Amino acid sequence: MIAGVIVDLAVGLLCVVLGLLLWRKQKVSILHDYHYKNVKKEDIPAYARRMGIGLIVVGAGICLTGLLCLAESSLWWIPLLAGFILGIAVMFRAQKKYNGSLFS
């Protein structure tokens, strides 16, 4: 059980750190190049901000899951599901708005 909590916290913190780098430092190179190849130069700050926030939300959900598992709560799945749905939705909308195509 403790190993699962450590993995949850490590993966969650990694997502939060990468999200912060993406948002604050605009390091779009963290993403695969096909995700941002059609994004205009002037849209990079807004794109990086939204993608970073989405990744932070996913990471926060994973961290909360680990903490709830540590507390032996049976509701661990709620922050995991909420974090993924909200975070992926934010990233999906940013990808659609700024890259023009979702699957190009």
N, CA, C and O atoms as a GROMACS GRO file, in nm:
protein
  416
    1MET      N    1   0.081  -0.119   0.000
    1MET     CA    2   0.000   0.000   0.000
    1MET      C    3   0.086   0.126   0.000
    1MET      O    4   0.058   0.221  -0.074
    2ILE      N    5   0.190   0.127   0.082
    2ILE     CA    6   0.274   0.247   0.092
    2ILE      C    7   0.347   0.273  -0.039
    2ILE      O    8   0.373   0.387  -0.075
    3ALA      N    9   0.381   0.165  -0.110
    3ALA     CA   10   0.447   0.182  -0.239
    3ALA      C   11   0.354   0.251  -0.338
    3ALA      O   12   0.398   0.335  -0.416
    4GLY      N   13   0.226   0.215  -0.336
    4GLY     CA   14   0.129   0.279  -0.424
    4GLY      C   15   0.113   0.427  -0.393
    4GLY      O   16   0.098   0.509  -0.484
    5VAL      N   17   0.115   0.460  -0.264
    5VAL     CA   18   0.104   0.601  -0.223
    5VAL      C   19   0.226   0.679  -0.271
    5VAL      O   20   0.212   0.791  -0.321
    6ILE      N   21   0.344   0.620  -0.257
    6ILE     CA   22   0.467   0.687  -0.302
    6ILE      C   23   0.464   0.708  -0.452
    6ILE      O   24   0.502   0.815  -0.501
    7VAL      N   25   0.419   0.608  -0.526
    7VAL     CA   26   0.411   0.621  -0.672
    7VAL      C   27   0.309   0.728  -0.710
    7VAL      O   28   0.336   0.810  -0.797
    8ASP      N   29   0.192   0.728  -0.645
    8ASP     CA   30   0.090   0.830  -0.672
    8ASP      C   31   0.146   0.970  -0.647
    8ASP      O   32   0.130   1.059  -0.731
    9LEU      N   33   0.210   0.989  -0.534
    9LEU     CA   34   0.263   1.120  -0.501
    9LEU      C   35   0.375   1.161  -0.597
    9LEU      O   36   0.383   1.277  -0.637
   10ALA      N   37   0.462   1.067  -0.633
   10ALA     CA   38   0.572   1.099  -0.724
   10ALA      C   39   0.520   1.136  -0.863
   10ALA      O   40   0.566   1.234  -0.922
   11VAL      N   41   0.427   1.059  -0.915
   11VAL     CA   42   0.372   1.087  -1.048
   11VAL      C   43   0.293   1.218  -1.045
   11VAL      O   44   0.302   1.298  -1.138
   12GLY      N   45   0.215   1.238  -0.939
   12GLY     CA   46   0.139   1.362  -0.927
   12GLY      C   47   0.228   1.484  -0.919
   12GLY      O   48   0.202   1.585  -0.985
   13LEU      N   49   0.333   1.476  -0.839
   13LEU     CA   50   0.426   1.589  -0.828
   13LEU      C   51   0.501   1.613  -0.959
   13LEU      O   52   0.526   1.728  -0.995
   14LEU      N   53   0.535   1.507  -1.029
   14LEU     CA   54   0.600   1.522  -1.160
   14LEU      C   55   0.508   1.596  -1.257
   14LEU      O   56   0.552   1.685  -1.329
   15CYS      N   57   0.380   1.559  -1.259
   15CYS     CA   58   0.284   1.628  -1.346
   15CYS      C   59   0.270   1.775  -1.307
   15CYS      O   60   0.263   1.862  -1.394
   16VAL      N   61   0.266   1.802  -1.177
   16VAL     CA   62   0.253   1.942  -1.131
   16VAL      C   63   0.377   2.022  -1.172
   16VAL      O   64   0.364   2.134  -1.221
   17VAL      N   65   0.495   1.966  -1.152
   17VAL     CA   66   0.619   2.037  -1.188
   17VAL      C   67   0.626   2.061  -1.338
   17VAL      O   68   0.659   2.172  -1.382
   18LEU      N   69   0.594   1.960  -1.418
   18LEU     CA   70   0.594   1.978  -1.563
   18LEU      C   71   0.489   2.080  -1.606
   18LEU      O   72   0.512   2.159  -1.697
   19GLY      N   73   0.374   2.079  -1.540
   19GLY     CA   74   0.270   2.177  -1.570
   19GLY      C   75   0.315   2.318  -1.538
   19GLY      O   76   0.287   2.412  -1.613
   20LEU      N   77   0.386   2.334  -1.425
   20LEU     CA   78   0.438   2.466  -1.390
   20LEU      C   79   0.543   2.514  -1.489
   20LEU      O   80   0.546   2.631  -1.526
   21LEU      N   81   0.630   2.423  -1.531
   21LEU     CA   82   0.730   2.460  -1.633
   21LEU      C   83   0.662   2.500  -1.763
   21LEU      O   84   0.703   2.596  -1.829
   22LEU      N   85   0.560   2.428  -1.799
   22LEU     CA   86   0.487   2.458  -1.921
   22LEU      C   87   0.416   2.592  -1.910
   22LEU      O   88   0.420   2.673  -2.003
   23TRP      N   89   0.351   2.616  -1.798
   23TRP     CA   90   0.273   2.738  -1.779
   23TRP      C   91   0.361   2.860  -1.756
   23TRP      O   92   0.350   2.959  -1.829
   24ARG      N   93   0.448   2.853  -1.657
   24ARG     CA   94   0.525   2.971  -1.617
   24ARG      C   95   0.644   3.000  -1.707
   24ARG      O   96   0.674   3.116  -1.735
   25LYS      N   97   0.712   2.897  -1.753
   25LYS     CA   98   0.832   2.916  -1.836
   25LYS      C   99   0.804   2.900  -1.984
   25LYS      O  100   0.894   2.918  -2.066
   26GLN      N  101   0.681   2.865  -2.019
   26GLN     CA  102   0.639   2.844  -2.158
   26GLN      C  103   0.730   2.746  -2.231
   26GLN      O  104   0.766   2.768  -2.347
   27LYS      N  105   0.765   2.639  -2.166
   27LYS     CA  106   0.851   2.535  -2.225
   27LYS      C  107   0.763   2.435  -2.300
   27LYS      O  108   0.740   2.323  -2.253
   28VAL      N  109   0.715   2.476  -2.416
   28VAL     CA  110   0.632   2.386  -2.494
   28VAL      C  111   0.710   2.266  -2.548
   28VAL      O  112   0.650   2.170  -2.597
   29SER      N  113   0.840   2.272  -2.539
   29SER     CA  114   0.921   2.159  -2.583
   29SER      C  115   0.900   2.036  -2.493
   29SER      O  116   0.943   1.926  -2.528
   30ILE      N  117   0.835   2.054  -2.380
   30ILE     CA  118   0.798   1.941  -2.294
   30ILE      C  119   0.700   1.852  -2.369
   30ILE      O  120   0.700   1.730  -2.353
   31LEU      N  121   0.616   1.914  -2.450
   31LEU     CA  122   0.517   1.842  -2.529
   31LEU      C  123   0.582   1.787  -2.655
   31LEU      O  124   0.688   1.833  -2.697
   32HIS      N  125   0.517   1.690  -2.715
   32HIS     CA  126   0.565   1.640  -2.844
   32HIS      C  127   0.544   1.749  -2.948
   32HIS      O  128   0.446   1.824  -2.941
   33ASP      N  129   0.633   1.759  -3.044
   33ASP     CA  130   0.629   1.872  -3.138
   33ASP      C  131   0.501   1.878  -3.221
   33ASP      O  132   0.461   1.987  -3.263
   34TYR      N  133   0.436   1.765  -3.247
   34TYR     CA  134   0.313   1.773  -3.327
   34TYR      C  135   0.198   1.836  -3.250
   34TYR      O  136   0.097   1.874  -3.310
   35HIS      N  137   0.213   1.849  -3.117
   35HIS     CA  138   0.109   1.915  -3.039
   35HIS      C  139   0.110   2.066  -3.056
   35HIS      O  140   0.007   2.131  -3.041
   36TYR      N  141   0.224   2.122  -3.086
   36TYR     CA  142   0.233   2.267  -3.095
   36TYR      C  143   0.288   2.318  -3.228
   36TYR      O  144   0.317   2.437  -3.240
   37LYS      N  145   0.302   2.232  -3.327
   37LYS     CA  146   0.364   2.276  -3.453
   37LYS      C  147   0.278   2.376  -3.530
   37LYS      O  148   0.332   2.456  -3.606
   38ASN      N  149   0.146   2.375  -3.513
   38ASN     CA  150   0.059   2.469  -3.583
   38ASN      C  151   0.018   2.588  -3.496
   38ASN      O  152  -0.061   2.672  -3.540
   39VAL      N  153   0.071   2.597  -3.377
   39VAL     CA  154   0.037   2.709  -3.288
   39VAL      C  155   0.118   2.831  -3.331
   39VAL      O  156   0.239   2.823  -3.349
   40LYS      N  157   0.049   2.943  -3.349
   40LYS     CA  158   0.116   3.067  -3.390
   40LYS      C  159   0.206   3.116  -3.277
   40LYS      O  160   0.177   3.093  -3.159
   41LYS      N  161   0.313   3.184  -3.312
   41LYS     CA  162   0.408   3.236  -3.213
   41LYS      C  163   0.339   3.324  -3.109
   41LYS      O  164   0.371   3.317  -2.990
   42GLU      N  165   0.245   3.407  -3.152
   42GLU     CA  166   0.178   3.498  -3.058
   42GLU      C  167   0.080   3.424  -2.967
   42GLU      O  168   0.038   3.479  -2.865
   43ASP      N  169   0.043   3.301  -3.004
   43ASP     CA  170  -0.049   3.223  -2.921
   43ASP      C  171   0.022   3.128  -2.824
   43ASP      O  172  -0.043   3.066  -2.740
   44ILE      N  173   0.155   3.118  -2.834
   44ILE     CA  174   0.230   3.027  -2.747
   44ILE      C  175   0.206   3.055  -2.598
   44ILE      O  176   0.183   2.959  -2.524
   45PRO      N  177   0.210   3.181  -2.549
   45PRO     CA  178   0.186   3.202  -2.406
   45PRO      C  179   0.049   3.152  -2.358
   45PRO      O  180   0.040   3.089  -2.252
   46ALA      N  181  -0.055   3.180  -2.434
   46ALA     CA  182  -0.189   3.135  -2.394
   46ALA      C  183  -0.201   2.982  -2.403
   46ALA      O  184  -0.261   2.919  -2.317
   47TYR      N  185  -0.144   2.926  -2.508
   47TYR     CA  186  -0.146   2.781  -2.525
   47TYR      C  187  -0.070   2.712  -2.412
   47TYR      O  188  -0.121   2.616  -2.353
   48ALA      N  189   0.049   2.760  -2.382
   48ALA     CA  190   0.130   2.700  -2.275
   48ALA      C  191   0.060   2.714  -2.139
   48ALA      O  192   0.066   2.623  -2.057
   49ARG      N  193  -0.005   2.828  -2.117
   49ARG     CA  194  -0.077   2.849  -1.991
   49ARG      C  195  -0.188   2.746  -1.974
   49ARG      O  196  -0.199   2.682  -1.869
   50ARG      N  197  -0.270   2.730  -2.076
   50ARG     CA  198  -0.382   2.636  -2.066
   50ARG      C  199  -0.335   2.491  -2.056
   50ARG      O  200  -0.390   2.414  -1.977
   51MET      N  201  -0.236   2.455  -2.134
   51MET     CA  202  -0.186   2.318  -2.127
   51MET      C  203  -0.121   2.291  -1.991
   51MET      O  204  -0.137   2.183  -1.935
   52GLY      N  205  -0.048   2.390  -1.939
   52GLY     CA  206   0.014   2.376  -1.807
   52GLY      C  207  -0.089   2.362  -1.697
   52GLY      O  208  -0.074   2.278  -1.609
   53ILE      N  209  -0.193   2.443  -1.701
   53ILE     CA  210  -0.298   2.434  -1.600
   53ILE      C  211  -0.367   2.298  -1.606
   53ILE      O  212  -0.396   2.238  -1.503
   54GLY      N  213  -0.393   2.250  -1.725
   54GLY     CA  214  -0.454   2.118  -1.739
   54GLY      C  215  -0.366   2.009  -1.680
   54GLY      O  216  -0.416   1.919  -1.612
   55LEU      N  217  -0.237   2.017  -1.704
   55LEU     CA  218  -0.144   1.917  -1.649
   55LEU      C  219  -0.135   1.929  -1.496
   55LEU      O  220  -0.123   1.827  -1.428
   56ILE      N  221  -0.140   2.050  -1.443
   56ILE     CA  222  -0.138   2.070  -1.298
   56ILE      C  223  -0.263   2.009  -1.235
   56ILE      O  224  -0.255   1.947  -1.128
   57VAL      N  225  -0.378   2.026  -1.299
   57VAL     CA  226  -0.502   1.970  -1.245
   57VAL      C  227  -0.495   1.817  -1.243
   57VAL      O  228  -0.538   1.755  -1.145
   58VAL      N  229  -0.442   1.757  -1.347
   58VAL     CA  230  -0.425   1.612  -1.350
   58VAL      C  231  -0.331   1.568  -1.236
   58VAL      O  232  -0.361   1.473  -1.164
   59GLY      N  233  -0.219   1.638  -1.221
   59GLY     CA  234  -0.123   1.604  -1.116
   59GLY      C  235  -0.180   1.621  -0.977
   59GLY      O  236  -0.153   1.540  -0.888
   60ALA      N  237  -0.258   1.727  -0.956
   60ALA     CA  238  -0.320   1.748  -0.824
   60ALA      C  239  -0.418   1.636  -0.792
   60ALA      O  240  -0.425   1.591  -0.678
   61GLY      N  241  -0.493   1.592  -0.891
   61GLY     CA  242  -0.585   1.480  -0.870
   61GLY      C  243  -0.511   1.352  -0.831
   61GLY      O  244  -0.557   1.277  -0.745
   62ILE      N  245  -0.398   1.328  -0.895
   62ILE     CA  246  -0.319   1.208  -0.864
   62ILE      C  247  -0.260   1.220  -0.723
   62ILE      O  248  -0.260   1.122  -0.648
   63CYS      N  249  -0.211   1.339  -0.685
   63CYS     CA  250  -0.158   1.359  -0.550
   63CYS      C  251  -0.266   1.339  -0.444
   63CYS      O  252  -0.243   1.274  -0.342
   64LEU      N  253  -0.384   1.394  -0.468
   64LEU     CA  254  -0.494   1.376  -0.373
   64LEU      C  255  -0.534   1.230  -0.360
   64LEU      O  256  -0.570   1.184  -0.252
   65THR      N  257  -0.527   1.158  -0.470
   65THR     CA  258  -0.554   1.015  -0.466
   65THR      C  259  -0.456   0.944  -0.374
   65THR      O  260  -0.496   0.860  -0.293
   66GLY      N  261  -0.329   0.977  -0.386
   66GLY     CA  262  -0.229   0.917  -0.299
   66GLY      C  263  -0.252   0.948  -0.153
   66GLY      O  264  -0.237   0.862  -0.067
   67LEU      N  265  -0.290   1.072  -0.124
   67LEU     CA  266  -0.316   1.111   0.015
   67LEU      C  267  -0.439   1.040   0.071
   67LEU      O  268  -0.441   0.999   0.187
   68LEU      N  269  -0.542   1.025  -0.012
   68LEU     CA  270  -0.660   0.952   0.034
   68LEU      C  271  -0.631   0.804   0.054
   68LEU      O  272  -0.686   0.741   0.144
   69CYS      N  273  -0.546   0.748  -0.029
   69CYS     CA  274  -0.505   0.608  -0.010
   69CYS      C  275  -0.426   0.593   0.120
   69CYS      O  276  -0.440   0.493   0.190
   70LEU      N  277  -0.344   0.692   0.151
   70LEU     CA  278  -0.268   0.691   0.276
   70LEU      C  279  -0.362   0.695   0.396
   70LEU      O  280  -0.336   0.631   0.498
   71ALA      N  281  -0.471   0.769   0.383
   71ALA     CA  282  -0.571   0.778   0.491
   71ALA      C  283  -0.667   0.659   0.487
   71ALA      O  284  -0.762   0.653   0.565
   72GLU      N  285  -0.643   0.565   0.397
   72GLU     CA  286  -0.724   0.445   0.380
   72GLU      C  287  -0.870   0.476   0.354
   72GLU      O  288  -0.960   0.410   0.406
   73SER      N  289  -0.893   0.577   0.272
   73SER     CA  290  -1.028   0.615   0.232
   73SER      C  291  -1.070   0.534   0.111
   73SER      O  292  -0.988   0.504   0.024
   74SER      N  293  -1.196   0.500   0.106
   74SER     CA  294  -1.248   0.426  -0.009
   74SER      C  295  -1.292   0.522  -0.120
   74SER      O  296  -1.340   0.477  -0.224
   75LEU      N  297  -1.276   0.652  -0.099
   75LEU     CA  298  -1.316   0.751  -0.199
   75LEU      C  299  -1.198   0.803  -0.280
   75LEU      O  300  -1.205   0.913  -0.334
   76TRP      N  301  -1.091   0.725  -0.288
   76TRP     CA  302  -0.970   0.768  -0.359
   76TRP      C  303  -0.994   0.794  -0.506
   76TRP      O  304  -0.923   0.875  -0.566
   77TRP      N  305  -1.091   0.730  -0.564
   77TRP     CA  306  -1.116   0.740  -0.708
   77TRP      C  307  -1.179   0.873  -0.748
   77TRP      O  308  -1.171   0.911  -0.865
   78ILE      N  309  -1.241   0.944  -0.655
   78ILE     CA  310  -1.309   1.070  -0.688
   78ILE      C  311  -1.210   1.177  -0.736
   78ILE      O  312  -1.230   1.233  -0.844
   79PRO      N  313  -1.103   1.209  -0.660
   79PRO     CA  314  -1.011   1.310  -0.712
   79PRO      C  315  -0.935   1.264  -0.836
   79PRO      O  316  -0.899   1.345  -0.921
   80LEU      N  317  -0.911   1.135  -0.847
   80LEU     CA  318  -0.843   1.082  -0.966
   80LEU      C  319  -0.929   1.105  -1.090
   80LEU      O  320  -0.881   1.156  -1.191
   81LEU      N  321  -1.054   1.066  -1.082
   81LEU     CA  322  -1.146   1.082  -1.194
   81LEU      C  323  -1.170   1.230  -1.225
   81LEU      O  324  -1.167   1.271  -1.341
   82ALA      N  325  -1.194   1.310  -1.122
   82ALA     CA  326  -1.220   1.453  -1.142
   82ALA      C  327  -1.097   1.523  -1.202
   82ALA      O  328  -1.110   1.604  -1.293
   83GLY      N  329  -0.979   1.491  -1.150
   83GLY     CA  330  -0.857   1.551  -1.202
   83GLY      C  331  -0.834   1.518  -1.348
   83GLY      O  332  -0.798   1.605  -1.427
   84PHE      N  333  -0.854   1.392  -1.383
   84PHE     CA  334  -0.834   1.353  -1.523
   84PHE      C  335  -0.938   1.417  -1.614
   84PHE      O  336  -0.903   1.468  -1.721
   85ILE      N  337  -1.063   1.414  -1.575
   85ILE     CA  338  -1.167   1.470  -1.661
   85ILE      C  339  -1.147   1.620  -1.680
   85ILE      O  340  -1.150   1.669  -1.793
   86LEU      N  341  -1.127   1.693  -1.570
   86LEU     CA  342  -1.110   1.838  -1.581
   86LEU      C  343  -0.980   1.875  -1.653
   86LEU      O  344  -0.980   1.961  -1.741
   87GLY      N  345  -0.871   1.811  -1.615
   87GLY     CA  346  -0.741   1.843  -1.676
   87GLY      C  347  -0.736   1.811  -1.824
   87GLY      O  348  -0.688   1.892  -1.903
   88ILE      N  349  -0.786   1.695  -1.861
   88ILE     CA  350  -0.786   1.657  -2.002
   88ILE      C  351  -0.880   1.748  -2.081
   88ILE      O  352  -0.851   1.782  -2.196
   89ALA      N  353  -0.992   1.788  -2.020
   89ALA     CA  354  -1.085   1.879  -2.090
   89ALA      C  355  -1.018   2.014  -2.117
   89ALA      O  356  -1.035   2.069  -2.226
   90VAL      N  357  -0.943   2.066  -2.022
   90VAL     CA  358  -0.872   2.194  -2.041
   90VAL      C  359  -0.769   2.179  -2.152
   90VAL      O  360  -0.758   2.266  -2.239
   91MET      N  361  -0.692   2.071  -2.150
   91MET     CA  362  -0.591   2.050  -2.253
   91MET      C  363  -0.654   2.024  -2.390
   91MET      O  364  -0.601   2.070  -2.492
   92PHE      N  365  -0.764   1.952  -2.393
   92PHE     CA  366  -0.834   1.924  -2.518
   92PHE      C  367  -0.882   2.054  -2.583
   92PHE      O  368  -0.864   2.073  -2.703
   93ARG      N  369  -0.942   2.142  -2.503
   93ARG     CA  370  -0.991   2.269  -2.556
   93ARG      C  371  -0.876   2.358  -2.604
   93ARG      O  372  -0.887   2.424  -2.707
   94ALA      N  373  -0.765   2.359  -2.530
   94ALA     CA  374  -0.649   2.438  -2.573
   94ALA      C  375  -0.593   2.384  -2.703
   94ALA      O  376  -0.558   2.461  -2.793
   95GLN      N  377  -0.584   2.254  -2.713
   95GLN     CA  378  -0.532   2.192  -2.835
   95GLN      C  379  -0.621   2.224  -2.954
   95GLN      O  380  -0.572   2.256  -3.062
   96LYS      N  381  -0.750   2.216  -2.933
   96LYS     CA  382  -0.845   2.244  -3.042
   96LYS      C  383  -0.840   2.391  -3.083
   96LYS      O  384  -0.845   2.423  -3.202
   97LYS      N  385  -0.831   2.481  -2.985
   97LYS     CA  386  -0.835   2.624  -3.014
   97LYS      C  387  -0.706   2.672  -3.081
   97LYS      O  388  -0.712   2.745  -3.180
   98TYR      N  389  -0.591   2.632  -3.028
   98TYR     CA  390  -0.465   2.690  -3.073
   98TYR      C  391  -0.391   2.609  -3.179
   98TYR      O  392  -0.314   2.666  -3.256
   99ASN      N  393  -0.413   2.479  -3.185
   99ASN     CA  394  -0.342   2.400  -3.284
   99ASN      C  395  -0.424   2.380  -3.410
   99ASN      O  396  -0.372   2.334  -3.511
  100GLY      N  397  -0.548   2.414  -3.404
  100GLY     CA  398  -0.633   2.404  -3.524
  100GLY      C  399  -0.690   2.267  -3.547
  100GLY      O  400  -0.806   2.254  -3.586
  101SER      N  401  -0.612   2.165  -3.525
  101SER     CA  402  -0.658   2.029  -3.545
  101SER      C  403  -0.615   1.945  -3.427
  101SER      O  404  -0.504   1.960  -3.377
  102LEU      N  405  -0.701   1.858  -3.384
  102LEU     CA  406  -0.669   1.774  -3.268
  102LEU      C  407  -0.578   1.658  -3.304
  102LEU      O  408  -0.497   1.615  -3.222
  103PHE      N  409  -0.592   1.607  -3.422
  103PHE     CA  410  -0.521   1.483  -3.455
  103PHE      C  411  -0.434   1.495  -3.578
  103PHE      O  412  -0.416   1.398  -3.652
  104SER      N  413  -0.380   1.613  -3.601
  104SER     CA  414  -0.293   1.628  -3.718
  104SER      C  415  -0.148   1.608  -3.683
  104SER      O  416  -0.062   1.617  -3.771
   0.00000   0.00000   0.00000
